[in-house]
Amino acid sequence: MKKTLLFLYLLISLIIFSCSKKELFKNNTFNLNLNQGIETLEPVMSNSVQSIWGLSIVMEGLVQFDRESNLKPCIAKSWTISDDALTYTFNLRDDVRFQDNDCFASSGGKGRKVTASDFKYCLERVNNPETKTRGLWVFRDKIKGAKEFIEWKSSFSSMEVKEITGIKAVNDSTLIIELTKPFAPFLSILTMSYAFVYPKEAVDFYGERFGQNPVGTGPFSIVKWDIDKELIFKKNNGYWEKDKNGNSLPYLDGIKITFTQSSETEFLDFQNGKYDFHDPSSETYDQITDANGSLLDAQSKSYTLNKQPWLQTVFFGMMQSPELPGGKEGPFAGNKKLRQALNYALDKDKIMKYVLKNRGKAAINGPIPDGMPGFNPDIKGYRFDKEKAKQLLSEAGYPDGKGLNLTLVTGNEEIQKTIAIAVQEQLREFGINLQLEQMLQATLVSKQEEGVFPFWRASWGADYYDPENFMALFYSKNITPKGPNRVGYSNPVIDKMYEDALKITGFDERKKIYDEMQKIVIEDAAWLNLYYNQKIYLLQKNIEGFYIDGLNIINLKHTKKKSP
């Protein structure tokens, strides 16, 4: 009888312990919903915000940025740059291992140590057209031998090129990358998901299914993925990084992502505690905030409203190249005073306050957005000036707006339409006849690369944390369709300054050049700057350490979830 009772006691205790453990895991899981699904977590293919974020949970690279946008070591514990800025030597940590996975059959699924050869393999793979990579543009003209490797793999060259000569795994812990010419932001682009490391064993084992079975060194690994329904991650107990107090990261036990198309349904579920995070729609934002964009008192008791810089500048493009269709048909090519007049004619502060309810900041400085390293609040752009606008309109050949007929092309998002209507009303005060045209956002992006629009809504979000990312938009060799200079701007002074800055590894010295470049492109009215975007999101009040970086990537490595 005693043995029976003892057995029952132990059984009940085990059940209670197991339930407690499950409940603990449940309570320490970060729950969120994404309105858009994740198609793949294949590093060479992932270029959406959702997929890049998913990859950042599972994988890492040589270097990383902290939440203050400071570059710091990751898998590379240190590095040196040669005097000519062409050779980067990385010294790898010896305590970083790939996550346990079935692909490591020889070790019974136990993950192995990361080596320099792994980085060489991954960097060559992202430069191999046979993988259908979307990252050719990142390293093609930067790493020595990459162009030749790409051409051979693309069958554009009969010369056999088996490897990228500028990537050398000297030994397990030393990686050397040689550049074709100095490129100051090179360390910054190594933080991109295209430069993440993963084992060849996983690619070979999973084949075409690798994108659904990614393996890396990150703080979490995938345990379940039901495409378009849910994606579940668990804590990587072998993760190498610790917090400043020596505690193991991450703090969370898991992450659960669901996928739904309804932002309204998601918000209701967030209010009911199902989700820890919510990205509100414009309609929801208007419902829960006052006229200044602050959270209403009733909502502030339940959750927090957060605003962080999103490194994106929203602007109106004015085609300036007479060689492109939009420049031939439109009035902006060779007419700087007209471009300046429109910049003075827009009351951006009013648009931000009354149309956007402060969902962003008026772009009254340069093209480099607020929050980007290199942003300078002392660089003064255009503010509303009615008299200057009228004077410049007249000097440009359009007194009182007579004869100036424009069409503003925007995407089909409701917020874009609302802003366009406000711009239409403001320009009407100057006698300017502005027609509005909307099209699918994807079509707009594609068409602007063809240079067909004289006047259109555009934006540029940073790919990496460096102001060069924005200055490249004014380099004449990048004029569309060759590069991201979609407005056809050309200035030989800017070209030289841009090229000179790429040779300088010291950021402060480069920043001085970018400051001067911004002053010139402002004077030339290369863009009609509108606003610097912000990421706006809601959090449950028991969430700590959560943040979204300037590239709109969610970081959960330091997130804690307190008991409700």
Secondary structure as the mmCIF struct_conf table of DSSP 4:
data_model
#
loop_
_struct_conf.conf_type_id
_struct_conf.id
_struct_conf.beg_label_comp_id
_struct_conf.beg_label_asym_id
_struct_conf.beg_label_seq_id
_struct_conf.end_label_comp_id
_struct_conf.end_label_asym_id
_struct_conf.end_label_seq_id
HELX_RH_AL_P HELX_RH_AL_P1 LYS A 2 ASN A 27
TURN_TY1_P TURN_TY1_P1 ASN A 28 ASN A 28
STRN STRN1 THR A 29 LEU A 34
BEND BEND1 ASN A 35 GLN A 36
TURN_TY1_P TURN_TY1_P2 PRO A 43 MET A 45
BEND BEND2 SER A 48 SER A 48
HELX_RH_AL_P HELX_RH_AL_P2 VAL A 49 VAL A 58
BEND BEND3 LEU A 62 LEU A 62
STRN STRN2 VAL A 63 PHE A 65
TURN_TY1_P TURN_TY1_P3 ARG A 67 GLU A 68
BEND BEND4 SER A 69 SER A 69
STRN STRN3 LEU A 71 PRO A 73
BEND BEND5 CYS A 74 ILE A 75
STRN STRN4 ALA A 76 ILE A 81
TURN_TY1_P TURN_TY1_P4 ASP A 83 ASP A 84
BEND BEND6 ALA A 85 ALA A 85
STRN STRN5 THR A 87 LEU A 92
BEND BEND7 ASP A 94 ASP A 95
STRN STRN6 ARG A 97 ARG A 97
HELX_LH_PP_P HELX_LH_PP_P1 PHE A 98 ASP A 100
TURN_TY1_P TURN_TY1_P5 ASP A 102 CYS A 103
HELX_RH_3T_P HELX_RH_3T_P1 ALA A 105 SER A 107
TURN_TY1_P TURN_TY1_P6 GLY A 108 GLY A 109
STRN STRN7 LYS A 113 LYS A 113
HELX_RH_AL_P HELX_RH_AL_P3 ALA A 116 VAL A 126
TURN_TY1_P TURN_TY1_P7 ASN A 127 ASN A 127
HELX_RH_3T_P HELX_RH_3T_P2 PRO A 129 THR A 131
TURN_TY1_P TURN_TY1_P8 LYS A 132 LYS A 132
BEND BEND8 ARG A 134 ARG A 134
HELX_RH_AL_P HELX_RH_AL_P4 LEU A 136 PHE A 139
TURN_TY1_P TURN_TY1_P9 ARG A 140 LYS A 142
STRN STRN8 ILE A 143 ILE A 143
TURN_TY1_P TURN_TY1_P10 LYS A 144 GLY A 145
HELX_RH_AL_P HELX_RH_AL_P5 ALA A 146 LYS A 153
TURN_TY1_P TURN_TY1_P11 SER A 154 SER A 155
BEND BEND9 PHE A 156 PHE A 156
BEND BEND10 SER A 158 MET A 159
BEND BEND11 GLU A 163 GLU A 163
TURN_TY1_P TURN_TY1_P12 THR A 165 GLY A 166
STRN STRN9 ILE A 167 ASN A 171
TURN_TY1_P TURN_TY1_P13 ASP A 172 SER A 173
STRN STRN10 THR A 174 GLU A 178
STRN STRN11 LEU A 179 LEU A 179
BEND BEND12 THR A 180 LYS A 181
TURN_TY1_P TURN_TY1_P14 ALA A 184 PRO A 185
HELX_RH_AL_P HELX_RH_AL_P6 PHE A 186 ILE A 189
TURN_TY1_P TURN_TY1_P15 LEU A 190 THR A 191
BEND BEND13 MET A 192 MET A 192
HELX_RH_3T_P HELX_RH_3T_P3 SER A 193 ALA A 195
HELX_RH_AL_P HELX_RH_AL_P7 LYS A 200 TYR A 206
HELX_RH_3T_P HELX_RH_3T_P4 GLY A 207 GLN A 212
BEND BEND14 ASN A 213 ASN A 213
BEND BEND15 THR A 217 PRO A 219
STRN STRN12 PHE A 220 ASP A 226
TURN_TY1_P TURN_TY1_P16 ILE A 227 LYS A 229
STRN STRN13 GLU A 230 LYS A 235
TURN_TY1_P TURN_TY1_P17 ASN A 237 GLY A 238
STRN STRN14 LYS A 242 LYS A 242
TURN_TY1_P TURN_TY1_P18 LYS A 244 ASN A 245
BEND BEND16 GLY A 246 GLY A 246
STRN STRN15 SER A 248 SER A 248
BEND BEND17 LEU A 249 LEU A 249
BEND BEND18 ASP A 253 ASP A 253
STRN STRN16 GLY A 254 PHE A 259
BEND BEND19 GLN A 261 GLN A 261
HELX_RH_AL_P HELX_RH_AL_P8 SER A 263 GLN A 271
TURN_TY1_P TURN_TY1_P19 ASN A 272 GLY A 273
BEND BEND20 LYS A 274 LYS A 274
BEND BEND21 ASP A 276 ASP A 276
STRN STRN17 PHE A 277 HIS A 278
HELX_RH_AL_P HELX_RH_AL_P9 SER A 282 ILE A 288
STRN STRN18 THR A 289 THR A 289
TURN_TY1_P TURN_TY1_P20 ALA A 291 ASN A 292
BEND BEND22 GLY A 293 GLY A 293
HELX_LH_PP_P HELX_LH_PP_P2 SER A 294 SER A 294
STRN STRN19 LEU A 295 LEU A 295
HELX_LH_PP_P HELX_LH_PP_P3 LEU A 296 LEU A 296
HELX_RH_AL_P HELX_RH_AL_P10 ASP A 297 SER A 300
TURN_TY1_P TURN_TY1_P21 LYS A 301 SER A 302
STRN STRN20 TYR A 303 MET A 318
TURN_TY1_P TURN_TY1_P22 PRO A 322 GLU A 323
BEND BEND23 LEU A 324 LEU A 324
HELX_RH_AL_P HELX_RH_AL_P11 PRO A 325 GLU A 329
BEND BEND24 GLY A 330 PRO A 331
TURN_TY1_P TURN_TY1_P23 ALA A 333 GLY A 334
HELX_RH_AL_P HELX_RH_AL_P12 LYS A 336 ALA A 345
HELX_RH_AL_P HELX_RH_AL_P13 LYS A 348 LYS A 350
HELX_RH_PI_P HELX_RH_PI_P1 ILE A 351 VAL A 355
BEND BEND25 LEU A 356 LEU A 356
TURN_TY1_P TURN_TY1_P24 LYS A 357 ASN A 358
BEND BEND26 ARG A 359 GLY A 360
STRN STRN21 LYS A 361 ALA A 362
BEND BEND27 ASN A 365 ASN A 365
BEND BEND28 PRO A 367 ILE A 368
HELX_LH_PP_P HELX_LH_PP_P4 PRO A 369 PRO A 369
TURN_TY1_P TURN_TY1_P25 ASP A 370 GLY A 371
BEND BEND29 MET A 372 MET A 372
TURN_TY1_P TURN_TY1_P26 PRO A 373 GLY A 374
TURN_TY1_P TURN_TY1_P27 PRO A 377 ASP A 378
BEND BEND30 ILE A 379 ILE A 379
HELX_RH_AL_P HELX_RH_AL_P14 LYS A 386 GLU A 395
TURN_TY1_P TURN_TY1_P28 ALA A 396 GLY A 397
HELX_RH_3T_P HELX_RH_3T_P5 PRO A 399 GLY A 401
TURN_TY1_P TURN_TY1_P29 LYS A 402 GLY A 403
STRN STRN22 ASN A 405 GLY A 411
BEND BEND31 ASN A 412 ASN A 412
HELX_RH_AL_P HELX_RH_AL_P15 GLU A 414 ARG A 428
TURN_TY1_P TURN_TY1_P30 GLU A 429 GLY A 431
STRN STRN23 ASN A 433 MET A 439
HELX_RH_AL_P HELX_RH_AL_P16 GLN A 441 GLN A 448
TURN_TY1_P TURN_TY1_P31 GLU A 449 GLY A 451
BEND BEND32 PRO A 454 PRO A 454
STRN STRN24 PHE A 455 GLY A 461
BEND BEND33 ASP A 463 ASP A 466
TURN_TY1_P TURN_TY1_P32 PRO A 467 PRO A 467
HELX_RH_AL_P HELX_RH_AL_P17 GLU A 468 MET A 471
HELX_RH_3T_P HELX_RH_3T_P6 ALA A 472 PHE A 474
HELX_RH_3T_P HELX_RH_3T_P7 SER A 476 ASN A 478
STRN STRN25 ILE A 479 ILE A 479
TURN_TY1_P TURN_TY1_P33 THR A 480 PRO A 481
BEND BEND34 LYS A 482 PRO A 484
STRN STRN26 ASN A 485 ASN A 485
TURN_TY1_P TURN_TY1_P34 ARG A 486 VAL A 487
HELX_RH_AL_P HELX_RH_AL_P18 PRO A 492 LEU A 502
TURN_TY1_P TURN_TY1_P35 LYS A 503 LYS A 503
HELX_RH_AL_P HELX_RH_AL_P19 PHE A 507 GLU A 523
TURN_TY1_P TURN_TY1_P36 ASP A 524 ALA A 525
STRN STRN27 TRP A 527 GLN A 540
TURN_TY1_P TURN_TY1_P37 LYS A 541 ASN A 542
STRN STRN28 ILE A 543 GLU A 544
BEND BEND35 GLY A 545 GLY A 545
STRN STRN29 TYR A 547 ILE A 548
TURN_TY1_P TURN_TY1_P38 GLY A 550 LEU A 551
BEND BEND36 ASN A 552 ASN A 552
STRN STRN30 ILE A 554 ASN A 555
TURN_TY1_P TURN_TY1_P39 LYS A 557 HIS A 558
STRN STRN31 LYS A 560 LYS A 561
#
